Amino acid sequence: MFKQTIKTNILTIFLLLLAIVSASLLISQYYFSHKLAISSTQKNFELITNNLINKIKNESKQIHRILDANIDNKQLFSKINFEHNPLVIEDLTEIMTINPTFYAIYFAHKDGSFFEIINMKEDSSLYDFYKAEELTRWTVIVAKDNKKQYTF
């Protein structure tokens, strides 16, 4: 039979206790690190969500102010045709100059016709897409009766 000495017993018990303590410390370290990571991620997502909500609210207010300012502009609500109204173009380009993040502004009617002004400085690929010259600042698109007219 195998005889254990007292040194072997003490060493075995000591190593066993050391293994149990180490394992419990590693498990608790993992548990709390995982909990901290989840909590931190959740707080970051909440912060990002709140920032996005505030940005959308601010932009929405800005758009409502623009719409409120133009609701009395009867020229925007007149029938769309292929003859350009310089006052409408001037009003819309002024709005887009004040708000340089706008890509385009358009007004549409129930019959499917619409009038759109595009800020060409927003993206250099717009010049290739609309086949516009490099000096073009605004592109005006008028669509009516399934026909489109581009003016640069």
N, C-alpha and C positions, 0 to 999 in steps of 0.2 A: 503494500500500500504506500501511497504517497504521503509523506509527512511534510507538513508545512512548519517552517520555523516562525517564530514571532516576528522577525524582520520581514519575512515574505508577507505575512498577514497585514502588518502595518503598511507596508509598501503597496499592497494590493488595495487595501481600503483607501489609502491616500490617493492613489491613481484613480480609483473609482469615483471618489468624491470630487476630485479635480475634473474628471470627465463630465460628471453631472453638472457641476457648477459652470464649466465652460459651455456645455450644451445649452443650459438654461440662459446664460448670458447672451449667447449667439441668437437664440430664439427670440429673446426679449429685444435685442438690438434690431433684428429683422422686423419684428412686429412694430416697434415704435418708428423705425425709419420708413416703413411702408405707410404707416398712419400719417407721418409728417409729410411725405411726398404727396399723398392723396389730398391732404388738407391744403398744402401749398398750391397744388395744381388747381384745386377748386377755387381758391381765392384769386388766382391769376385769371381763370376763366370768368369769374364774377366781375373782376376789374375790367377785363376786355369787353365783356358784355355791356357793362355800364357805360364805358367809353363809346361803344358803337351806338347805343341807345341815345346818348347825348348828342353825338354827331348827327344821327338821323333826325332827331328832333330839331336841331339847329338848322339843318338844311331844309327841313320841311317848313319851318317858320320863314326862312328866306324865300322859298318858292311861293308860299302863300302871300308874302308881301308883294312879290312880283306880280302874281295873279291879281291881287287886290288893286294894285296900281294900274293894271292894264284892263280891268273889267270895264272901265268907262271908255276905253279906246274903241270906238265903233268901227274904225277902219279894220281892226283885226277880225271883226265878225262879218264884214261885208263878203259878198260872194267872191270866191277865189277865181281869178282868171290869169292868163299868161302875161298880162301887162303888169309890170312891177309898179308898186306903190312906194315911192321913195320914203314917205313918212313912216310906213310900217317897217321897212328895212332899217331905217335910222333908229326907230324905237327899239327894235329887237337887237340890233348890234350894240346899242348903248347898254342894254340889260346884260348882254354877254361880255361887254368890256368891263362892267362893274363886277361881274361874277366870272372870272376867267376859268373856273373849273368846269363850267358848263360846256359840254361838247356841242350841243345844238338846242335850238328852240323851234318848236313847230306848233302850228294850229291846224286842226282838221275839222271837217264838216261831216255831217251825217251821210252825205252823198259819196264819201270816199275821197274827196278832193282835200289836198293839204298844201300848206305853205311852210317851208322849213329853211332855217338859216343855220349853217354849220360853221363853227369856229375852226378854221384850217390850222391855226397855230397849236391846237390841242395835241395833234399827233402828226408826225411827218409822213406816215404811211397814207394819210388822207389824200395827199397830192397824187400819189400813184393810183389810188382807188378811184378818184374822180377825174383823173387825167387832167389835173389843173396845173397851171404854171406855178413856179416857185414863189412868185410875188403875190399870189392870191391870198387875201386875208379872210374873205367870207365866200361861202358857196351858197347860193339861193336855189332851192329846189321847189318847183311848183308842179303839182300833180293834179290832173283833172281828166276825167273821162278816159282812164287808162293810158294817158300820155304824160310824160315827164319832160320838164324843161329845166336845164341846168344853166345858171348864170354865175359867172365868177367875177 
